[in-house]
Amino acid sequence: MSEFDVDLFVIGAGSGGTRAARIASGHGAKVMIAEEDRIGGTCVIRGCVPKKLFVYASRFAEDFEDAAGFGWSVPKPSFDWPTLRDAVANEVTRLSGLYRKGLEGAKVAIREERALVEGPHSLRLAKSGETIRARHILVATGGYPAFDPPIPGGELGISSNEVFHLPSLPKRMLVVGGGYIALEFASVFTRLGVAVTLLHRGDNILRGFDEDIRTRLRDALAHAGITLRLGCTIDRLELLPDGVRRAHCAKGGPIDAEVVLVATGRRPNTVGLGLETAGVKLGPVGEIMVDENSASSVPSIHAVGDVTNRVNLTPVAIREGHAFADTLFGGKPWHMDHNLVASAVFTTPEIGTVGLTENQAFAAGYELRVFESAFRPMKATISGRQERIYMKLLVDAKTDRMLGVHILGHDAGEIIQAVAIAVTMGATKADFDRTIALHPSAAEELVTMRTARAG
Ligand code: NDP
């Protein structure tokens, strides 16, 4: 009999862990997976999926208005929060069920409780007390919303975990942070009719994104009715007798809101897992330090996804999990290339981006040719909406290679996914130029920009 109960024990049934478990099992490994929350992880249960459904809901607000310009008469629309909230919750339950079925179908044993690491090959399940000897352990526990630095009254705020379950739609919402989550929810709730204030410590939102995109999105969010308080932090939160939260700010007057959504980043979920006792090296924010094969400092323990704090996106976790399983159990070694990862921010207007920003390309020493286009989308000519699409191409002047593509506007996420194929293949500006435009579309601008920005 083997000295191990399983070949692989996966902690966390989110995107990365589930993929790794299923693929490893398909390669013939005996696999067990533990999940202390709902099967599906952050993306399915309290992240990308329910968020995108909220985004769809929010965009109807403008569709109803725009329809009038095209001849439709629409009775004054009204919005019912519980209908949306419950429909989204049902869809999440359905998807969680599909994840479970996928694991069962792949013959992965499921344990619905917290697993703790007790050594390089040993684990204990917190509730049942079951102990397991595993040849390999994969930690795929994701992240959790950070509320730091702690401020007095911080517990009066909620995180993105709770925002999907609000008992009612607030009149006012204060959103703290200037990253993906803060901006996406600010954008959603303002269109659902909530008076949103976005408070961020920086002078501009979305640090790390291309400067032109940042500035244009900031202006578009303000135009959509979001009150921006930039260069500002909160000293404390106070509960007023009527249940309203009052945020006392370091600069400017206090802000009152029924809901304060704190979206100031996420931390790797490693606290209390027992990793240090097993000798696993953690980084400055608690992330598991791994090499390109997702191996930790302990040879039998690997980690994928947000818990490693590399590129914290679902498709990246999935790819890392797949590579891990193929490499260890399938005799097919490969690893994920983190260099070129497209991403979208589902604000309205949305961002789609792949490759380097202008500042990054400049810092890397490239001589750049920059192509830009800002135009009014065709639909807005008749709807009358004040809306523009912005596109930017960054080209290496020496090799003509496309280094980065950045889009702000309708369908930017959908467009950038297709563009990312070309950029990943090493497309040049000449390749874009000889691609025939598809007319009339917004995306055709990508292949019709001919004159580089001066200077
Ligand atoms: P982000 O890292 O994107 O943003 C965090 C924001 O909080 C930044 O604006 C940051 O400011 C600010 N902040 C950080 N610490 C503090 C502090 N102590 N006080 C005040 N402000 C602070 O994190 P999110 O939580 O928005 O998202 C987490 C991750 O989830 C993202 O990095 C992304 O990878 C992923 N995600 C992806 C989505 C998508 O693909 N569409 C959607 C949602 C999440 P500063 O810039 O100054 O540091």
Residues whose N, C-alpha, C, O or C-beta is under 5 A from the ligand:
A	BS01	NDP	D148 P149 G177 G178 G179 Y180 I181 A182 R201 G202 R207 A263 T264 G265 R266 N312 L313 A344 V345 F346
